[in-house]
Amino acid sequence: MPVIDSHLHLFRAVSDRYPRTVYPGLADADLDVPAEKLISLMESTRVDKAIVVPLGPEDHYLGEIIEQYPGRFAGVGCYDGSAPDQAKNLDDRIKKSNIQGIRIGEVDASADTPDDPRQFSMFPLLEAMSERNLRVWFYAESRQVQLLEKVLDVLPQLVVVFNHCGFMVSLDNLTVDQHYRPHFTTEVPPPTLELLGRLAERPNTYIHFSGQYAFSHDPYPYPDMLPVADFIYNTFGPNRMLWASDFPWVAEQPGYAQQLALVDHLLPNLTQAERQQITGGTAASLFDF
């Protein structure tokens, strides 16, 4: 069974060739994280493949590395709010960059959200994704998760992967810690576990086992995350869990190999088959490499 890192970021310094979204203090314009930096860590840690997510809707580098390293990478793009036709935008990006999913952070941003989920602002995109069997990479606050729940009543075949242990956060609460990593101030365990558990009842929902560093109040190996790990194991099960590193933010602290070792630290009673499923089997069932 291959070991697959199911969520990480690779990008180049901003240039005419490689335009990208800039996050001051976290991913400044001159920060350069090429695939070769990751590959050396993957090889030393015995990680075979990875799912790459750009920092924004620019897929230039993503398409390049998928072509350059066949069989090594799969891609999930980011929502492009500037696209006038979301279905055409998906088709163009699938053709050019071979994306197999889209990361989004909201379902409807209006102050007065309609009752009919078909009228939500993101419904045309989600419907187009369902028709194309693309995976939804979802990372949003609880209100948006509740709206997504309504969408899934209409689009039950839509595959949704909740990012970073299913924490429901707002980017308004994003800070950068002393290790230049994203950090959110939140309760651990979060008060949204009941909502997450409700979504877990739907068979086409999945969850990343990742991002612990961004929420924990404890040093590595983040023992306060044990109840969260137990919860997602008991609600989603190994067949719908995907280990991910969230590289490059973990490269220095706690380290790439240490991020993989969290599976054993936080889920110490896994069988070998369950561990293999979480560290690669689930991702292999969802993505074509």
Long-range contacts (C-beta under 8 A, 24 or more apart in sequence): 1-276, 1-277, 1-279, 1-280, 1-281, 1-284, 2-48, 2-49, 2-280, 2-284, 3-46, 3-47, 3-48, 3-49, 3-260, 3-279, 3-280, 4-47, 4-48, 4-49, 4-50, 4-51, 4-242, 4-243, 4-279, 4-280, 4-283, 4-284, 4-287, 5-42, 5-47, 5-49, 5-50, 5-51, 5-243, 5-244, 5-245, 5-247, 6-50, 6-51, 6-208, 6-210, 6-242, 6-243, 6-244, 6-282, 6-283, 7-51, 7-53, 7-76, 7-137, 7-163, 7-164, 7-208, 7-210, 7-242, 7-244, 7-245, 7-246, 8-38, 8-50, 8-51, 8-52, 8-53, 8-244, 8-245, 8-246, 8-247, 8-248, 9-33, 9-52, 9-53, 9-54, 9-55, 9-246, 9-247, 9-248, 9-249, 10-34, 10-35, 10-38, 10-52, 10-54, 10-61, 10-62, 10-65, 10-248, 11-54, 11-55, 11-61, 12-61, 17-60, 18-58, 18-60, 18-61, 19-58, 19-60, 20-54, 20-55, 20-56, 20-58, 20-61, 21-54, 21-55, 21-56, 21-57, 21-58, 21-78, 22-55, 23-55, 25-176, 25-180, 26-176, 26-180, 26-181, 26-182, 26-249, 27-55, 33-247, 33-248, 35-65, 35-68, 35-69, 35-73, 37-248, 37-251, 38-247, 38-248, 39-69, 39-72, 41-247, 41-251, 41-256, 41-257, 42-256, 44-257, 45-256, 45-257, 45-260, 47-260, 48-280, 49-73, 49-74, 49-280, 49-283, 49-289, 50-74, 51-75, 51-76, 51-244, 51-283, 51-287, 52-76, 53-77, 53-78, 53-103, 53-137, 54-78, 57-81, 57-82, 57-83, 59-93, 59-96, 59-97, 59-99, 60-97, 62-97, 62-99, 63-96, 63-97, 63-98, 66-97, 66-98, 71-289, 72-289, 73-289, 74-98, 74-100, 74-287, 74-288, 74-289, 75-99, 75-100, 75-101, 76-100, 76-101, 76-102, 76-103, 76-135, 76-137, 77-101, 77-102, 77-103, 78-102, 78-103, 78-104, 79-103, 79-104, 79-105, 79-122, 79-125, 86-124, 86-125, 86-128, 87-124, 87-128, 90-125, 90-128, 90-129, 90-132, 90-134, 91-132, 94-132, 94-134, 99-134, 100-134, 100-135, 100-287, 100-288, 101-129, 101-134, 101-135, 101-136, 101-137, 101-161, 102-129, 102-134, 102-135, 102-136, 102-137, 103-137, 103-138, 103-139, 103-163, 104-136, 104-137, 104-138, 104-140, 105-138, 105-139, 105-140, 105-144, 105-171, 106-140, 106-144, 107-140, 107-144, 107-147, 107-148, 107-151, 108-144, 108-147, 113-147, 117-147, 117-150, 117-151, 117-153, 117-154, 118-154, 120-147, 120-150, 120-151, 123-151, 123-154, 126-151, 126-155, 126-158, 127-155, 129-158, 130-155, 130-157, 130-158, 133-159, 134-159, 135-159, 135-160, 135-161, 135-286, 135-287, 136-160, 136-161, 137-161, 137-163, 138-162, 138-163, 139-163, 139-164, 139-169, 140-168, 140-169, 141-168, 141-169, 141-170, 142-168, 142-192, 142-195, 144-168, 145-192, 145-195, 145-196, 145-199, 146-195, 148-199, 149-198, 149-199, 152-199, 152-202, 152-204, 152-205, 156-202, 156-204, 157-204, 158-204, 159-204, 159-205, 159-206, 159-286, 160-199, 160-204, 160-205, 160-206, 161-205, 161-206, 161-207, 161-208, 161-242, 161-286, 162-196, 162-199, 162-205, 162-206, 162-207, 162-208, 163-208, 163-210, 163-211, 164-208, 164-210, 164-211, 164-214, 164-215, 164-246, 165-207, 165-208, 165-209, 165-210, 165-211, 165-212, 165-215, 165-225, 165-228, 165-229, 165-232, 166-192, 166-193, 166-196, 166-207, 166-232, 167-192, 167-211, 167-214, 167-215, 168-192, 168-195, 168-196, 179-249, 179-252, 179-253, 180-249, 181-213, 181-214, 181-249, 181-250, 181-253, 182-214, 182-249, 183-213, 183-214, 183-215, 184-214, 184-215, 186-215, 188-215, 188-216, 188-217, 188-224, 188-225, 188-227, 188-228, 189-227, 189-228, 189-231, 190-215, 190-228, 193-228, 193-231, 196-231, 196-232, 196-235, 197-231, 197-235, 200-232, 200-235, 200-236, 200-240, 205-236, 205-240, 206-236, 206-240, 206-241, 206-242, 206-282, 206-286, 207-232, 207-236, 207-240, 207-241, 207-242, 208-241, 208-242, 208-243, 208-244, 209-241, 209-242, 209-243, 209-244, 209-262, 209-263, 209-267, 209-278, 210-242, 210-243, 210-244, 210-245, 210-246, 210-259, 211-244, 211-246, 212-262, 212-266, 213-246, 213-249, 213-250, 213-253, 213-254, 214-246, 214-249, 220-253, 220-254, 220-258, 221-254, 221-258, 221-261, 221-262, 221-265, 221-266, 222-262, 222-265, 222-266, 225-266, 226-266, 229-266, 229-267, 233-267, 238-270, 238-273, 238-274, 238-275, 238-277, 238-278, 238-281, 238-282, 239-277, 239-281, 239-282, 240-282, 241-277, 241-278, 241-282, 242-278, 242-282, 242-283, 242-286, 243-278, 243-279, 243-280
